Amino acid sequence: MEWFNGVANERLSRFLACGSGKSVTLVGRDSEYLRASAISTIEADPKWNRKRYIEDFLLIEPENGNIGIDRIRDIEEMMLHKPAIGMRKFVLIHQCEKMTDESANAFLKVLEEPPDFATLIMTTSSWQSLLPTVRSRTISIVMDIPEELMNKLKSDYGERVSGIYAAARQNFTVLRFFLEQDPESVQYESLEVPSDLEGLTQLIRESVNEDPIDLVRRRRAFAALCKSFVDSRSFFSTFREVSPTFAGQGSFERARELVEVSRSLLKDVVILSADTHNDSLMNIDLLEWLVNFKPGKEILEDFMWCDRFLRQRTSSLSATLVSFRALHSLSRSLARRENGGY
């Protein structure tokens, strides 16, 4: 299947083809889609072959959460020599917002005067967190997962798409996996999550891996946790029960996942209040529940808080406080309709 034939991808290919010493930043919400798009564009070079991965390509990714100055020095060293094959060398800096201030300032020198054979591609899900001087020296291209791929997922899976749709829309790894599967071969019972809080929090605390089935279950567990809070009659006692989930190792990343799911639920309620058939809905497995709510008066404020938080490069906030804010946003901003639904 052709994954990267959208307008933004064509624009990227044309831009890189018309000149030398290019630098471009791919901006979007799904980090893995940006990475895959960049690599696909590089491999489209007419002179590309596997050998060039060793000699003419450098991939820079966060290590222990950051991109340090040593990796910028790797770029400088690579740029000392001309390409072994063809006319270009490629550098892909994935999640460039993770550069430390020291490495970002050092990278500015590379951006200011790249050699003619250099093609620098960066990816970020947090454009505004980059240094203004970095933003001013690169062309930005917004790239989101093409809607055509989401429509194909719906077409392939029919009614069974509801269990995987939200995770696939949020995570390109999940989307690609299920598009490459025979829908009849998927064990749908393996996607189910516990119905009780203890089971949900245990699943959420489990170590994160990149298995698409586990990613779907984890995302569904966060959505079920959010639903439990909105339906709960005792917010504070319920939060005391789940708060240990957002403490200890990995707690901040769990809090970020919770904010991302909370944001999607807030957005879906706003969409439903205007158009019940909007294709932008994300949590279609919760549609029958979501139609019982309308936007509360604080929903815009709460949505914007979630959005700003997810765009931050780093945060010193407590994971427990972040999770409290996210869950409280849902509880106060999803106003139950008197008659239920429409």
N, C-alpha and C positions, 0 to 999 in steps of 0.2 A: 504493500500500500504506500502511496506517496504521502508522506507526513508534512512536507514543508513546501507547499505550493501556494500559500496565501499571498496576499498583496504585500504584506510587510516583508516576507521572505524574498520576494522578487525585488523589492526596493533595496533590500540589503545587498543582494547579489549584484544588482546594477551599480550600486554605490561603490562597492569594492572593486568592480571591474574597470572603473573609469579613472584610473590614476594610481599613483604610488604614495607611499608613506601615509597610509590611511589609518584613522582611529575612529571607532564607532562603539557606542554603548547600546546594548539591547536592554530595554526596560519593560518589565512586566511582573505580574503577581506570581507566576509559577516559575521558580528558579530552574527546575529541571527541564522545562520546555525551552527556556532561553539557552541553556547549555546544549541541548540536543540540536536546536536550530543553528547555533553557531558552528558546531562540528559538521553538520550537514552542509553548510555553506562552504566551509573550508574544503571538505572532501569533493565539492563540485568544481574545484580548480582543475582545469584541463590537464595539468601536469601532475595531478596528485597520485600518490601510491603509498603503500604501507611503509616503505623505507623512509619517506619524508616525515612520518610521525617521530622518528628518532632524530633526524638531522635538521628539519625545517619547521618544527612545531614545538611549542612550549605551552603546557597547561599549568596555570597557577590557580590553586584552590585554597580555601582556608585550612589551616592546620591548628588544631586546638582552639578553634573559634576565630582565629585572626589570620591575616596575611601580613607577615613580617617583612622587614627590610631586606632580609637575606634573599627572599624570592624576587624582589625588585632588582637586586644585584644579578640574579640569574638572567633576568631579561637583558640587562646591560651587557652581560658577557655574551649572550646569544647574538646580540646585534653587532658585535665586533666583526663578524664574518658573514660573507655573502651566502646566499642560498646554495646548497649542494646541487639541487635540481630545480629547474625552472627559474622564475623571476622573483619569487616571494618567500618570505618567512612569516609564519603566523604565530601570534601570541594570543592565547585566550585566558583572560583573567575572570574567573567565575566567582560571582558574589563579591564584586570589587568593593562593595560597601564595607567589607570586613577588613580592608586595609587599615592598619594603624595610622595615626597621624604622621609618624615618622616615615612609614613606607609610602603613604600618599604624597607627601612632599617630595620624596625621592623620585617617585614615579612621574611627577610633573616634568622633570628634566627629560625623561624619555618622550613624553607627549609633546614637548616643545619642539624638539628637533629629531623626529624619528628618521632613520635612514630610508632611502627611496624604496628599498625592498621590503620594508616592514609593514605588516598589516596587524594592527592591534584591535582586538575585539574584547570588550568588557560586557559583563552581564550584571544586572542589579535589579532587585525588587524594591529598592529604596533610593530612588534618584536624588531626592532632596537631601539625603544625608551625605552625599558626596561633597567634597570641598568645591566651593564655587569656581575655583581656578581649574579644577579637573573638569567640571561640567562645561566650562567655556572653551575647552580645548578638544572637545569630542562631539561628534554628531550623535544625537540620541534617536533611536527608533523604538517605538512602542510595539511590543509583540505579545499578544495574548493568544491562548489556545484557540484555534479557529473554530467557529461555531459549527462548521461543516463536520468536524470530527465528533462533536457532541451529538449532532443529529444522526450520524452514522451509528453511534453507540445505541441511541434510542431505537433506530431501525433494526439493528442486529438483535437486540435483546427484548424488544417489545415490552410487555408488562413487567418482566423481571428486571428491567433496568433500574427501577426505583431503589433497590438495595445498594447499587454501586454508583449511582449517578453523582451524588454529592461528592464522594471521595474522588471520582474520576475528574470532576470539574475542578477540584481543588489541587489535584496532584497528577501531573502528566505521566508519571511512572505507572500509576493505576490505570489511567486511560489507555495508554499504549498496550499494557498487558491484556486488558479485556478486549480490545479491538483485535488483538492477534489470536484470541482464543475462539474455539468453536463454542458458541453459547450453550449447546447441549452438553458439553463436557464439564461445565462449571458445577462444582458441588455447592449449591446455594445454601445448604444448611450450615456450611462452614463459615458463612458470613454472619450468622446470628450472634447476638450479644446477650449477656444476662439481663434480667428484668429488675433485679434488686440493686440497691446502691452499693452494697458491699462487693457484689460481683463486678459491677461497672468500674468501681475505683480500683479493684485488683487488676482488671484488664488494662486500665489506663496506666497503672504503675509499672506494668511489665516493660522490660527493656525494648526499646524501639529497634526494629529492623526494617529492611526495605522490601520484604516480601509483600506483594500487592494485596494478597488476601488479608494479611495482618493489618496493613494500612487501612483497608476498608473497615475491618472490625473496630480498629482504634477510633476512626473517625465516627463511626456509628455509635460507639460507646460515649464519646463526648456529646453527641447530639442527644442521646438518651439521658445523659446526666443533666443537660440543660433543660430538657423537657420535664424531668423530675422536679427541678427547682421551680419552674413556672407553675407546675401543678400543686406544689407543696403548700400546705396551710401554715407551715412554721419554717420560714426561711432560715432564721438564725440557728435553730436546733439542727436543721438539715445541713447547714454549712459546717457546724461543729463536727458533724459526722464525717464529712468528706475532706475537711481542711488538711489532714495529714497527707493527702494525695499531692498537695501543692507545697510540700516541704521536703528538704533533703536533696540528694543528687538528682539532677534532671528536672527539678521542679519548675524552673523558669521556662524551659521549653514546653512543658506540659501546660503551663499557664498561657503561653502564646497560642498553643493549639486550641485551648478553650476560648480565647478571645476571637480567634479566626472563625470558629463555629458560631459563637454568639453573634458576631457581625453578620454572618450569612443569614441567621434566623431573623435578626432585626430587618435586614434588607428584604427578605421574603415577605414579611408582614406588610411592609410598605408597598411592595409590588402587588400583593394580593388585594390591598385596599383600593387599588386603582384599576387592576386588570387581572381577573382570575385565570386568564389563559396566557399570561406572559411567558415567553420561552426563557426568560432570564432567571426563573425560579431555580433554586439550587437544591433545597431539601424536599424533593418531590415525594420521598417516602413518608414525610410528615405532613403532607398536604391536608389530609382530613383533620388533623389536629390544628394546623396553622390557621385554617379558615375560621376557627372559633375566636380569633383575636383581631383587633384593630390597633393601629398605632397609638400609643400613649403620648401624652404631651411632651415627654422628655426624650422621645425616640431619636430625634435628630441629634441631640446632644450626645446620647449614648452611642449612636452609630459613629459619629465623628470621633469620639474618644477611642473606640475600637480601631478605627481606621488610622488615627495618628499613632497609636501604640504599635500597630503592626508595621508601620513605616519607619520606626526608630531603628537606628543601627545597634545601639546598646541601651541598656537600662539598668539603673541601680535600684529599681523598685523591688519590693518584696513580692515574691511569687504568690504568697498567700493573699496579699492585698490586691494584686492584679486579678486573681481568680475571684475574689470577693466582688470586686468592681464589675467584672464581666457578668457574673451570675445575677448580681443586683440589678444591672442594666436590663437584663431580660425580664426579671420579675416585675419591674416597675413600668417597663415600656411596652409590654404586650398586654394590652387592655382587653379583657374578655368581653365579647359581645353578649348582650343581654339574652338574645334568642339563639345564640350559637350559630356560627357559620353565616351563610348568605341566604 
